Structures are given as structure tokens and as C-alpha cells.
Amino acid sequence: MARRGKRKGRPISGWVVLDKPAGLGSTEAVARVKRLYAADKAGHAGTLDPLASGMLPIALGEATKTVPYVMEGAKVYRFTVAWGEERTTDDLEGQVAQVSDARPDAAAIRAVLPRYTGLIMQRPPQYSAVKVGGERAYDLARGGETVEIAEREIEIGRLDLVAQPDAGHAEFEIECGKGTYVRALARDIGRDLGCYGHVSALRRTEVYPFAAEEMVTLAALEAAAPEPGGEAGAERFAALDALLVETAAALDGLPEIAVNDAAAARIRLGNPVILRGRDAPLEAPEAWASTRGRLVAIGAVEAGMFKPKRVFTT
């Protein structure tokens, strides 16, 4: 009989709401956090470009099962558009593709913003992670190919002009849904205004359901991390683990159903349980069960019965 492989990390679960610095890629950020926590699994809920800074929620351990719920959450960005140049990447990294001497005033900018709110169609940048014919668009673009990326529907809740530090720059704040490319927005607004534009600074300030005050820097994580080669034991990681946000925080938009220990044991085995009590829901397409305040499973309620779909053991 084959022997089960040894675990390669701690079975720690929760969210690190990282304040990612500019210049660091999202994959590299995840790798550094995973290494600091000695976690067995890690993943993030929404890529941030290397030039961007701000909130990058990183899931550890069983929290990776809740990543899709955070991916669907609304995001808030603060970004600066530099007028006069359109670039191949729609940000500072690309080559200049179009130039203009025109510079829009505040009235002209505000006049076009209603076109970019609500449900709109957007064409992602050439340099993006969108797959075209099975390959990433940015790989094709770097190889010299011009790729045709289909438009897709996105939702923008609000888009505000917040400052104009000078004639060549404008600062915006946007609240948007999954799949929105801020770089493409800068490109399209610049074209509409006849002056061209690209993103010169970008910071993500919120990813629902996490709050800005929950963000933690890499420096703070590194300061809390145990010294390498120290004594074994969970207490070594106590300071670092205290910076985690609970796994269930990702499920803030779903109803919580409290169950007793016996029901929790059945649910963890994948079995449905009957919900009792006058406040127990009869139907819910998605909900999460808890016992003693801890996440047990995500599932659905049908005819007064909770049916688990994803079970959590830690």
C-alpha cells in the first residue's frame, strides 16, 4: 500500500489582507506570505498588477475554499490617469502608441463619466491574463502578435473624478465588479476625450467584505514571523497568526446557520441535517453552517434541511 506523503506546511487557515507594495507581483506576494506562515496551501482573490499597490486578500489553508466568494465581491480603486499618451500596456510599462497635445478640463472629464457606470462593455488590454486560443494575451502580445480580445460585460457602481493635480493628470475613484480592467478604462476615457491616456498610479483600497483597517504590510508580517531554526510548536507563530482574519469573514454576504456539535459532526462527514427552531430557514441557495462560532461547511438549505457542499475541518 502506498504511503501518504508528508505535509509540506502547517495546517493554518485564514485570510491575510495584504497591503501589497508597488513593484511586487501578486504570485510573488502569495509565495512570500505562504513562506512566512509555513502554510500548506495559499492563494489570492484577485490579481494586482506589479505596478499597483493595495489590498490583496491572500487565503491560507482551508480559506482557499472561500476564494470564489471574495472574487465576486466589489472592489474600490484609486487611480491616476496621465493624459497625452496611450501606451501598449495602458500603463507606465508600455511603449508609447498614440500622442496628443490636448488636455481635458474637469467639465469635459465629468461629462463622459456617465458612459462608464452601470453595466457596460469593455475590451480588456492586450497585455492581460485573458486567454486567447488557450494562451494568455500578454504572452502573445510580448511575442509581437496583435490579439483580438472580445468585449465583455462588466459592472461599475460609481466612477468619480476626485482631483486634478495638474493639466496632465486626473485622479479617480471607482467601485466595480469582477473582471474590470482599470487600465482599459483609462484607455477608453482618453480616446473619448480625444487626448489619449494611461494609468500612471493605481491602488486598490477595498475588496468586499474586507475593510481597509484589516490590511497588513509585509514589513509587519516579517516582524511578527518567528526566527528560523527556533523551537517547534504553534506558539512560535502566535504573533503572526494573530494578524489573520477568520476564514468565515469571506462569507459575510451569506446567511449563517448555527448548529450543535452533533449536527456539525454529521455535516463534516458530508451528511445533510434537519434544521430545527422557529428561526431556521426553509430555503437558501447558499449558506454557511457554524458551531461555537467556527465555520463547518458551505451548502444550501432545501425544505428545511442543510445540505453541505464544501466541508471545513479546521
JODA-V682088 format. One record per helix or strand of 3 or more residues. SS is the DSSP state (hx for helix, st for strand). FROM is the first residue (numbers start at 1). TO is the last residue. If there is no record, write none. Layout:
# JODA-V682088
SS/FROM/TO + SS/FROM/TO
This chain:
# JODA-V682088
st/14/20 + hx/26/37 + st/42/44 + st/53/60 + hx/61/71 + st/75/83 + st/85/87 + st/96/99 + hx/106/116 + st/118/123 + hx/137/142 + st/151/166 + st/169/176 + hx/182/193 + st/197/207 + hx/212/214 + hx/218/224 + hx/234/241 + hx/247/251 + st/255/258 + hx/261/268 + st/284/291 + st/294/302 + st/305/311
